[in-house]
Amino acid sequence: MIVTRFAPSPTGYLHIGGARTALFNWLLARKTGGKFLLRIEDTDTKRNTPTAAQQVMDDLRWLGIDWDEGPDIGGPNGPYKQSDRRDIYNRYIQQLIDEKKAYYCFDTPEELAAMRLAAEKEKRNNIYPRPAVFPDIAAVEKARAEGKPVTVRLAVTQTEPIVVTDKVRGTISINPAELSDFIIQKSDGFPTYHMAVVIDDELMGVTHIIRGQEHLLNTHNHQLLQKALGFHIPTYAHMSVTVSESGGKLSKRERPKVLKKAIKAMGEVDKDAIAKAGDITAEELETFLKGKTTPDMPAVDAMAASLGVHLPEINIVDFFRSGYLPETLVNFLALLGWNPGDEREIMSREELTAVFDLSRVSKSNSLFDRQKLMAFNTEYIKLLPPEARIYHFRTYLEAIDSPVATADDELLDRIIRINEGARTLEQIEQKTRFAFLADDKIEYDAKAVKKVLLKGNGLEILKTVGEALTTLRELTPESIETLLRTMAEEKQVGLGKIAQPLRVAICGNTISPPIFDAVDMLGVNTALKRIKNTLSNFQQEKE
């Protein structure tokens, strides 16, 4: 049986690259009738975020990626959080020490830095000087009593080349003489990533490991540990990098970069207010703008929101908040560095699962084409069954605390249908929220008011439209359309000259569903009230 796993570190939101890794592992397991495991690698205690593990699980579930064993549902190979497995790791570390395959070290950070500096000056690899006699337990106790850090290193004694066979990248060989004895247990007692991941994969029965190519060089160390411990060597597949449209690696650093650039471009801004929005100090904001530090992502998001700055989506939660569908992302991510062998692009989870194969994973870097992603999303909004669209739209509305969430399912379905061609759920929400706001909560866009109402005869047209609406016996989108088109013909102007003043009056801007549906959704009485308020508010400005 094929067993795959996704093993994120709980240091922040689920990145798009991590989601792609999880998806490929999930697809292989589901295609072959195998198992997909979720493991939380939280041995880096300094970088862990308390809520990150739950956020990762929430994001995976939103994408429709489930698991057969994991920290929340348990399983026969638990615990599934590395911080709960220290006794297991300690047993294997002690085994390596007892077999003289690993040894204790007591180097201070300053001593290690001096070794690195000497290697740089001599232009050689920084190979750790293995002691001729490994320290015994008495030496360990003495070092601890003196306050020295105690770590454990694997003795790299192999002489023949270390050969990694990879399903994507082929065969990679490295001379072990180029490798230094590496740490397998840190001074805080936790195992290093290398040690923990090798033990976990063996004990959890993982047969196939699909991960990013940045882990390729780690694989040589992992094979050294696997051989030292007598473990099997799993099948590896290292995926290529996903690059942004600017050519660089798609990275979470893009968001703070865009924010920093936007703040600088604004010139004179209230930096105290910006810092307050991000819950950071003015000094922290200054060091960020100088490129010395980077606030955490929630702070970056909050500051961007306060300034109305759109940040590029990087994490799964970003795409959710921007109104993308999970079906869109799953389909799009699957095609980053993989293809089904034919011309298909729009594919359901079931279709992807049926044809997924590691032989079609590409060695080349994949491009994260945002225009293509948006085109996919536009298509999925049209293709999904009504009940699925309504479910996703309501989930989105409730998450952003939108007033549109008060609509019943029938009205939500209508809202989606009348916004045909919308690219995201965010666009649909923005176009229809006017109908769910109190009249005094409507905010008028200054540019739209100036262009549509104050220039030319916009206010006069609006007054005429209001008078005409009071004559309608039956209010339907069709009757409203007939009324407005008749007015346009009589005045010998395009429909936009009639519709735009009405749109600004009832919506506050020039963005809405078709104007006939917009008036019908709002109701004639509310529409007339907003027309009256608009005329009252801006007539004096016009004069």
C-alpha positions in Angstrom: 0.0 0.0 0.0 1.2 3.5 -0.9 1.4 5.8 2.2 2.1 9.5 1.7 2.1 12.4 4.2 2.1 16.1 4.5 4.1 17.4 7.4 3.9 21.2 7.8 5.6 23.2 10.5 3.1 25.4 12.5 4.9 28.6 12.0 2.2 30.6 10.1 -0.5 30.3 7.5 -0.5 27.5 4.9 1.5 28.8 1.9 0.4 28.1 -1.6 3.5 25.9 -2.1 2.7 23.8 1.0 -0.9 23.4 -0.3 0.5 22.1 -3.6 2.7 19.6 -1.8 -0.2 18.4 0.3 -2.4 18.1 -2.8 0.1 16.0 -4.8 0.6 13.6 -1.8 -3.2 13.4 -1.4 -3.8 12.7 -5.1 -1.3 9.9 -5.2 -2.7 8.2 -2.1 -6.3 8.5 -3.3 -5.4 7.4 -6.8 -3.8 4.2 -5.5 -6.2 3.4 -2.7 -3.5 4.2 -0.2 -3.3 6.3 2.9 -2.6 10.0 3.4 -1.3 11.2 6.8 -1.0 14.6 8.4 1.8 15.2 10.8 2.7 18.4 12.6 6.5 19.1 12.7 6.7 21.4 15.7 10.2 20.8 17.0 11.3 24.4 16.2 9.8 25.8 19.3 11.1 29.3 18.7 9.2 29.7 15.5 6.0 27.9 16.3 2.7 29.9 16.4 0.0 28.6 18.8 -2.9 28.7 16.3 -1.0 27.8 13.2 -1.6 24.0 13.3 -5.4 24.5 13.5 -5.3 27.1 10.7 -3.4 24.6 8.5 -6.0 21.9 9.1 -8.8 24.3 8.5 -7.2 25.4 5.2 -6.7 21.8 4.0 -10.3 20.9 4.8 -11.5 24.0 2.9 -9.6 22.7 -0.1 -11.3 19.3 0.3 -8.0 17.5 1.3 -8.8 15.0 4.0 -6.4 12.6 5.9 -6.6 9.1 7.2 -4.4 9.7 10.3 -3.5 12.9 12.0 -3.3 15.0 15.2 -7.0 15.6 15.4 -8.3 12.1 14.5 -5.5 9.9 15.8 -4.5 6.6 14.3 -2.3 3.6 14.9 1.0 5.4 14.5 0.5 8.4 16.7 1.2 10.8 18.3 1.1 13.0 15.1 2.7 16.1 16.7 6.5 15.8 16.9 6.5 17.6 20.3 4.6 14.6 21.7 7.2 12.1 20.4 10.3 13.1 22.2 10.6 9.7 24.1 10.5 7.9 20.7 13.3 10.1 19.2 15.4 9.8 22.4 15.4 6.0 22.1 16.7 6.1 18.5 19.3 8.8 19.3 20.5 6.7 22.3 20.7 3.7 20.0 23.0 5.5 17.6 25.2 6.7 20.5 25.4 3.2 21.9 26.4 1.8 18.5 29.1 4.5 18.1 27.3 6.0 15.1 26.6 9.3 16.9 28.4 11.3 19.6 27.9 14.2 22.0 29.3 17.7 21.3 29.7 20.7 23.6 30.5 23.5 21.2 29.4 27.0 22.0 27.8 29.2 19.3 31.0 31.3 19.3 33.2 28.2 18.7 31.0 27.1 15.8 31.1 30.6 14.3 34.9 30.5 14.4 34.9 27.1 12.6 32.7 28.6 9.9 34.9 31.7 9.5 38.1 29.6 9.3 36.6 27.4 6.6 35.5 30.5 4.6 39.0 32.0 4.9 40.6 28.8 3.7 38.0 28.3 1.0 37.1 24.8 2.0 33.9 23.0 3.2 33.1 23.5 6.8 33.7 19.9 8.0 33.2 19.4 11.7 36.3 17.9 13.4 35.1 14.6 14.7 36.9 13.6 18.0 39.0 10.5 17.9 37.3 9.3 21.1 33.6 10.0 21.5 32.7 11.8 24.8 31.1 9.5 27.5 28.3 10.2 29.9 30.7 11.6 32.5 31.9 14.2 30.0 28.2 15.1 29.2 27.4 15.6 32.8 30.5 17.8 33.3 29.6 19.9 30.3 26.1 20.4 31.5 27.4 21.4 35.0 29.6 24.0 33.3 26.6 25.4 31.4 27.8 24.3 28.0 25.3 23.3 25.2 25.0 19.6 24.7 24.2 18.4 21.2 24.4 15.0 19.4 26.0 14.6 15.9 25.8 11.7 13.4 29.2 10.4 12.4 29.2 10.4 8.6 31.6 7.4 8.1 30.3 6.2 4.7 32.9 6.2 2.0 31.0 5.2 -1.1 28.8 7.8 -2.9 25.4 8.5 -1.5 22.9 8.0 -4.3 19.4 9.4 -4.3 16.9 8.0 -6.8 14.2 10.6 -7.4 11.0 10.0 -9.4 11.2 13.6 -10.8 14.8 14.5 -10.9 16.5 11.2 -11.6 19.6 10.0 -9.9 21.7 12.4 -7.8 25.0 11.3 -6.3 27.1 13.1 -3.7 30.6 12.3 -2.3 30.2 11.7 1.5 33.6 13.4 2.0 31.8 16.7 1.2 29.4 16.2 4.1 30.0 17.2 7.7 28.9 15.3 10.8 25.5 16.9 11.4 23.5 17.6 14.5 20.6 15.2 15.2 19.7 16.4 18.7 19.7 20.1 19.6 20.8 21.5 22.9 17.2 21.9 24.0 16.7 18.2 23.8 14.6 18.2 20.7 15.7 16.2 17.7 16.6 18.2 14.5 14.3 18.1 11.5 16.5 15.5 9.9 16.3 13.0 12.8 12.6 13.5 13.6 11.4 13.2 10.0 13.4 10.0 9.3 12.1 8.3 12.4 8.5 9.4 11.8 8.4 8.3 8.2 9.7 4.9 9.1 7.4 4.3 12.1 4.3 5.7 10.3 4.9 3.4 7.3 5.4 6.3 4.8 6.4 4.8 1.4 6.4 7.8 -0.9 7.6 11.4 -0.1 6.6 14.2 -2.4 8.1 17.6 -1.5 9.7 20.7 -2.8 13.1 20.6 -4.5 14.5 22.7 -1.7 14.6 19.5 0.3 16.6 17.6 -2.2 19.9 18.1 -0.6 18.4 17.1 2.8 17.7 13.7 1.3 21.4 12.6 1.4 21.4 13.2 5.2 18.1 11.4 5.5 19.5 8.3 3.6 22.6 8.3 5.9 20.3 8.2 8.9 18.0 5.6 7.3 21.0 3.3 6.7 22.4 3.9 10.2 19.1 3.0 11.8 18.4 0.1 9.5 15.3 1.8 8.1 13.9 1.3 4.6 14.4 4.1 2.0 11.1 5.5 0.7 10.4 6.6 -2.8 11.2 10.3 -3.3 9.8 12.9 -5.7 11.0 16.5 -5.5 8.8 19.0 -7.2 10.2 22.1 -9.0 9.8 25.6 -7.8 6.7 27.7 -8.5 7.8 31.2 -9.7 5.8 34.4 -9.7 5.2 36.5 -12.8 8.2 38.6 -11.9 10.4 35.5 -12.2 11.3 35.0 -8.5 10.2 32.2 -6.3 6.6 32.6 -5.1 7.1 33.7 -1.5 5.2 35.1 1.4 7.7 37.9 1.4 5.9 39.4 -1.6 3.1 40.7 0.6 5.2 42.9 3.0 7.2 44.1 -0.1 4.1 45.3 -1.8 2.9 47.0 1.4 6.3 48.7 2.0 6.3 50.0 -1.6 2.8 51.3 -1.3 3.4 53.2 1.9 6.5 54.8 0.5 4.7 55.8 -2.7 2.0 57.6 -0.7 4.5 60.2 0.6 3.0 62.0 3.6 1.0 59.5 5.6 -0.1 59.1 9.2 2.4 56.5 10.2 1.1 56.4 13.8 -2.3 55.4 12.5 -0.8 52.8 10.2 1.2 51.3 13.1 -1.8 51.3 15.3 -3.8 49.4 12.6 -1.1 46.7 12.6 -0.8 46.7 16.4 2.9 47.5 16.2 4.9 50.5 17.5 5.9 53.5 15.4 9.5 52.4 15.8 8.7 48.9 14.5 7.0 50.5 11.5 10.1 52.6 10.8 12.4 49.6 10.9 10.1 47.7 8.5 10.1 50.6 6.0 13.9 50.7 6.2 14.0 47.0 5.3 15.5 45.9 8.6 12.6 43.9 10.0 9.3 42.4 8.8 6.1 42.3 10.9 4.1 39.1 11.2 1.5 38.5 8.5 -1.6 39.5 10.5 0.1 42.9 11.1 0.9 43.3 7.4 -2.6 42.4 6.4 -4.2 44.8 8.9 -2.0 47.7 7.8 -2.7 47.0 4.2 -6.5 46.9 4.9 -6.3 50.3 6.7 -4.7 51.9 3.6 -6.9 50.1 1.1 -3.8 48.4 -0.4 -4.4 45.1 -2.2 -1.7 42.5 -1.4 -0.9 39.6 -3.7 -2.5 36.3 -2.4 0.2 33.9 -1.2 -1.4 31.9 1.6 -4.5 29.8 1.2 -6.4 32.1 3.6 -5.6 35.0 1.3 -7.3 33.3 -1.6 -10.3 32.5 0.5 -10.6 36.1 1.6 -10.3 37.3 -2.0 -13.3 35.1 -3.0 -11.7 32.2 -4.8 -13.4 28.8 -4.7 -11.6 25.8 -3.3 -12.4 23.8 -6.5 -10.5 26.5 -8.5 -7.4 26.3 -6.3 -7.3 22.5 -6.3 -7.5 22.4 -10.1 -5.0 25.2 -10.6 -2.5 23.9 -8.1 -2.6 20.4 -9.7 -1.5 21.9 -13.0 1.6 23.6 -11.5 4.3 21.3 -12.6 2.0 18.4 -13.6 -0.2 17.7 -16.6 -2.8 15.0 -17.3 -1.3 14.0 -20.6 -4.0 15.7 -22.7 -5.4 19.2 -23.4 -7.7 19.3 -20.5 -7.4 22.2 -18.0 -10.7 22.4 -16.1 -10.8 19.2 -14.0 -12.7 18.1 -10.9 -11.0 16.4 -7.9 -12.4 13.1 -9.2 -10.9 13.6 -12.6 -7.6 14.7 -11.2 -7.5 11.7 -8.9 -8.3 9.3 -11.7 -5.3 10.3 -13.8 -2.6 11.6 -11.4 0.7 9.9 -11.8 4.2 10.9 -10.7 5.6 10.2 -14.2 3.9 13.4 -15.4 5.5 15.7 -12.8 7.8 18.1 -14.6 11.4 19.0 -13.8 10.8 22.6 -15.0 9.7 25.4 -12.8 6.0 26.3 -13.0 4.6 29.8 -13.4 2.0 31.0 -11.0 -0.2 32.8 -13.6 -2.7 34.9 -11.7 -4.7 35.8 -14.8 -5.1 32.1 -15.5 -6.2 31.4 -12.0 -8.8 34.2 -12.1 -10.1 32.8 -15.4 -10.4 29.3 -13.8 -12.4 30.9 -10.9 -14.7 32.7 -13.3 -15.4 29.4 -15.0 -16.0 27.5 -11.7 -18.5 30.1 -10.5 -20.5 29.3 -13.6 -20.0 25.5 -13.5 -20.7 24.6 -9.9 -24.2 23.4 -9.0 -26.3 26.0 -7.3 -26.2 24.4 -3.9 -22.4 24.3 -4.0 -22.1 27.9 -5.1 -24.6 29.0 -2.4 -22.6 27.1 0.3 -19.3 28.6 -0.7 -20.7 32.1 -1.1 -22.4 32.0 2.3 -19.2 30.6 3.9 -17.3 33.5 2.4 -19.8 36.1 3.5 -19.9 34.9 7.0 -16.1 34.8 7.3 -15.8 38.5 6.2 -18.8 39.5 8.3 -20.7 40.9 5.2 -24.2 42.3 5.5 -25.1 40.2 2.5 -24.9 37.1 4.7 -28.4 37.9 6.0 -29.9 36.9 2.6 -31.6 33.6 2.4 -30.4 30.9 0.0 -32.9 31.8 -2.7 -31.7 35.4 -2.8 -28.0 34.4 -2.7 -28.6 32.2 -5.7 -30.2 35.1 -7.5 -27.3 37.4 -6.5 -24.8 35.0 -8.0 -26.9 34.5 -11.2 -27.4 38.2 -11.9 -23.6 38.8 -11.4 -22.8 36.5 -14.3 -19.2 36.7 -15.4 -18.0 37.7 -11.9 -14.4 36.7 -11.4 -14.5 36.2 -7.6 -17.0 36.0 -4.8 -15.4 39.2 -3.5 -16.6 41.0 -6.7 -20.1 39.7 -6.2 -20.2 40.8 -2.6 -18.9 44.2 -3.4 -21.5 44.7 -6.2 -24.4 43.7 -4.0 -23.7 44.9 -0.4 -25.4 48.2 -1.2 -28.8 46.4 -1.0 -28.1 45.2 2.6 -26.8 48.5 4.1 -28.9 51.0 5.9 -29.4 54.2 3.9 -27.2 56.2 6.2 -24.4 53.6 5.8 -24.0 54.2 2.1 -20.7 55.8 1.3 -20.6 57.9 -1.9 -17.5 57.6 -4.0 -16.3 61.2 -4.6 -15.0 60.5 -8.1 -18.2 58.9 -9.2 -20.3 61.7 -7.7 -18.2 64.3 -9.5 -18.2 62.6 -12.9 -21.8 61.2 -13.0 -23.9 63.6 -10.9 -22.1 67.0 -10.7 -20.9 67.2 -14.3 -23.5 67.8 -17.0 -27.2 67.1 -16.2 -26.7 64.0 -14.0 -28.8 65.3 -11.1 -31.6 66.4 -13.5 -31.7 63.0 -15.0 -31.7 61.4 -11.6 -34.7 63.5 -10.6 -36.6 62.5 -13.7 -35.8 58.8 -13.1 -37.1 59.1 -9.6 -40.4 60.6 -10.7 -40.8 57.9 -13.4 -40.2 55.1 -10.9 -43.2 56.2 -8.9 -45.4 55.5 -11.9 -44.6 51.8 -12.1 -47.5 49.6 -11.2 -45.4 46.5 -11.1 -41.8 46.4 -10.0 -39.8 43.8 -11.9 -36.4 43.8 -13.5 -38.2 43.7 -16.9 -40.5 46.7 -16.1 -37.5 48.7 -14.8 -35.5 47.9 -17.9 -38.4 49.0 -20.2 -38.8 52.2 -18.2 -35.1 53.2 -18.4 -34.7 52.2 -22.0 -37.8 54.3 -23.0 -36.3 57.3 -21.1 -33.0 56.9 -23.0 -34.8 56.8 -26.3 -36.9 59.8 -25.5 -33.8 61.8 -24.5 -31.8 60.4 -27.4 -28.9 59.3 -25.1 -27.3 55.9 -24.4 -28.7 53.8 -21.5 -25.6 54.6 -19.4 -26.5 58.3 -19.2 -29.8 57.2 -17.5 -28.5 54.2 -15.5 -25.3 55.7 -14.0 -26.9 58.5 -12.0 -29.4 56.0 -10.7 -26.6 53.6 -9.8 -24.6 56.2 -7.9 -27.7 57.3 -6.0 -28.7 53.8 -4.8 -25.2 52.2 -4.5 -22.9 55.1 -3.8 -20.6 54.2 -6.7 -20.7 52.9 -10.3 -20.3 49.2 -9.4 -23.4 47.1 -9.1 -25.3 44.2 -10.8 -27.4 45.2 -13.9 -29.2 48.3 -12.8 -32.6 46.8 -13.4 -31.9 44.0 -10.9 -30.2 46.4 -8.5 -33.4 48.5 -8.2 -35.6 45.4 -7.9 -33.4 43.9 -5.2 -33.4 47.2 -3.2 -37.1 47.8 -3.6 -38.7 50.9 -5.1 -39.4 52.6 -1.8 -35.8 52.4 -0.6 -34.6 53.3 -4.1 -36.8 56.4 -4.1 -35.6 57.4 -0.6 -31.9 57.1 -1.7 -32.6 59.1 -4.8 -34.2 61.8 -2.7 -31.3 61.8 -0.3 -28.8 62.0 -3.1 -30.6 65.0 -4.7 -30.7 66.7 -1.3 -27.0 66.0 -0.5 -25.5 67.1 -3.8 -27.9 69.7 -5.3 -26.3 72.5 -3.2 -22.8 71.3 -4.3 -23.9 71.5 -7.9 -25.1 75.1 -7.4 
